[in-house]
Amino acid sequence: MIARTLIELAGALKRREISSVELTRLYLDRIERHNPKLNAFITLDPERSLAQAKKADARIAAGEAGALTGIPLAQKDIFCARDWRTTCASRMLSNFVSPYDSTVVERFNAEGAVLLGKTNMDEFAMGSSNETSHFGAARNPWDTERVPGGSSGGSAVAVAASLAPAATATDTGGSIRQPSALCGLTGVKPTYGVVSRYGMIAFASSLDQGGPIARTAEDCALLLSAMAGFDERDSTSLDRPKEDYSRELSSEKGGKPLAGLRIGLPKEFFGEGCAQDVMDCVTEALAVYRSLGAETCEISLPNMRLSVPVYYVIAPAEASSNLSRFDGVRYGYRAPEYADIDDMYVKTRAQGFGDEVKRRILIGTYVLSHGYYDAYYLQAQRVRRLIANDFSEAFARCDLIAGPTSPTTAFRIGEKIADPVRMYLSDIYTIAVNLAGLPGLSHSCGFSAGLPVGLQLIGDYFSEARLLNVAHRFQKATDWHLSRPAEFGDV
Ligand code: GLN
């Protein structure tokens, strides 16, 4: 059962080969067995999950099942879920039980999906390795001495080790795509505004976007169809007709399913900065795309090199504002001892936040302060526009852009945590996509020394269905996405 994709599991539920309670129990048993080693989940509540599964079974029996009814899903611990502890992997929210559902959770509940547990992540989604979590690092199932990537590390580990058939994640600068790459999975970061941010704890509001991580593009399409859509409770949610992201997947176009597709290869992605083993896998994957009928051409994104510095002005600026709400009064943790109210704020924030979060608050406050605002924040916003313009010019020449997702395969736990700038460079290929608000997808495209390598596809606004279809064609022609780590391959 656990080797099956989400779509196959949905079929098994529909045909009554297995009940949702049995399926949920199967995953909960695996979590019990493997989570102590992998640390993929922060909070579990098996009784609550099984009660939801029981309801799903009743719905299936009544013939009222939807595509996801009875499917257990892991939720990144950044999505509020009613009566579930929702920590964002911070000490600050370590005792916070959400009184309401985020839109994403609400939509999955309405579909009858089962919430299997809340997954580990970098604290407030700040990180690329899951090592900034208050609850400790999650471990990559392909090599447990290595990081799974971040910030959605726990979600990627859960899916890669078959502790969940799929999971939700969020991506501010790469946090869906990079862990998908490092764990051999498929992950989609949608166009900004497609998935509601209501109830998704804010890091950098103009960049944050939720999306799915699963084994296949087909599964991601199904999940995204449930997650996406207008929500009046999020002022940046886009009011567009609801889409079926699976719509292009079944249309067979004969022998060359990608005939005529123009894939742009930015020279900035294929120069120095990328490890040779990653580049070799990406090059081979591009040959597969050509064999499916796609054409490739060189393009340029000249301002790409500015994306990491620009991001590390804008994201901390927004974070410093968003995180001001954690003051010991309204949410979560409060320092146990203090002299007066100012001392209470200071001690609460000093004790409640970890080092990386504090670093971002300090940088953000600095770049927004009088005298530096123009030099840093405004300047960064201007360059952000140039980066977005580079993409629009590129999409006049090609239908989508491809390159590596991450410059290396999974690195060792502890290798980069003491050097923030090296850690920040993990996202050199992903961050620009958030700055421009575009959709991006990562799918596995090979292995190097037993570790997965990811290929990134970037599309123009609202091209999710096309990206998913293109990745699906690749997955029909290859089987990288089916590989599972041997150590966690038991049933
Ligand atoms: N690694 C980036 C950061 O640390 C991106 C994180 C994310 O996408 N949430 O901010």
Residues whose N, C-alpha, C, O or C-beta is under 5 A from the ligand:
A	BS01	LIG	A125 M126 G127 S128 S151 T170 D171 T172 G173 G174 S175 D427
